[in-house]
Amino acid sequence: MSSSSFGSAVRLRSFQVSMLAAALACAPLVASAQTAPPRPAAPAVKPKPSAPVAATAAQPPASTPVQSVASGKGTGGDDVIARVGGTNVSADEIRGYVAALGPRERAAFGQDPGLLSQAVRMMLANRIVLQEVVAKKWDQQPNIAEQLDRVRENAVVELYLQSVSTPPAGFPSEDELQKVYDANRAALLMPRQFQLAQIFVPLTKDSDKAAEDKSKKTIEDIQRKLKAPGADFAALANDASEVKNGGDLGWIVESQIRPEIRTSVMELAKGAVSEPIKLDDGWHILKLVDTKASYTRTLPEVRDALVQQIRNERASALRRAYLAELVKQHPPVINELALSNLLSEQVSAAR
């Protein structure tokens, strides 16, 4: 089954390990149960077919001679984790990198150790580029040095603001956490889900009669085979598709199933197969593999993401309060007339 047919049959939202993040992003958390509940999430859009991902500049090309270091010591006796050219990445650097990540990113590394290896390769790629920069004295060009000063200034300001707006280690307390959870139960509702499989026979809108007749004959032949004793839905789905996954669509939230086929899915019993459904992209035959009733996620399920969300909101509030007080103590004075004249000069020069 092609990715395009998957997108045509069902509008899916990408569910990560923490589905809470998407639910809470729809509205700010409230401080107590007496506050109005969050606004509902915007409807999901039908995903586009997947496409090859272009390599990013941070990733080294396949030919980069990244060496695997079995053992070795860096400066200060620290273990060398990786080496490229004359550059090492030490164990302390990796520890610092991981420590600076958020809880979600660290959890992702724990689930997929390969991500950490990718991060190390990105570090090595950056070191190679930095060696080139130093060798060519590129950063010493006046215009580049000026830009670097601005970048450093912004980075220092950002790091300082983070340091003065970090919530206390014990925040939120268990009582505060429970209150926020109770006030946001509506946002934590997990809708009913359906595990579906499909057989898809494509047919574009502008197809001629010959193509229409061929697709109809194909779907009728598949339907006839499905009604035979011992019919194998997955095998028939593989025969009709380039993707050999048995037509599996995975778990899909009820509201994200296309309205044209939602009714048919609702009428199916577990393990049952629908009649052929013709949509604007072709023919679809759906099988209901299983269902999950809607439920509200429990506090233990969402604790980590909820704590992170609350801390982020508190940090933002502390930052705004700090900046407001700073501006109050040191009111800025701007010569608006001179600023307007400067802007006019820049616009004139650009013409």
Salt bridges, closest charged atoms under 4 A:
ASP79 OD1 - LYS73 NZ 2.82
ASP92 OD1 - ARG95 NH1 2.57
GLU93 OE2 - ARG127 NH2 2.36
GLU132 OE1 - LYS136 NZ 3.50
GLU146 OE2 - ARG150 NH1 3.22
GLU158 OE2 - ARG319 NH2 2.83
GLU174 OE2 - ARG303 NH1 2.97
ASP175 OD2 - LYS179 NZ 3.55
ASP182 OD1 - ARG185 NH2 3.53
ASP213 OD2 - LYS209 NZ 2.96
ASP221 OD1 - ARG224 NH2 2.11
ASP221 OD2 - LYS225 NZ 3.41
GLU254 OE1 - ARG192 NE 3.05
GLU260 OE2 - ARG258 NH2 3.00
ASP280 OD1 - ARG258 NH2 3.54
ASP281 OD1 - HIS284 NE2 2.95
ASP290 OD1 - LYS270 NZ 3.54
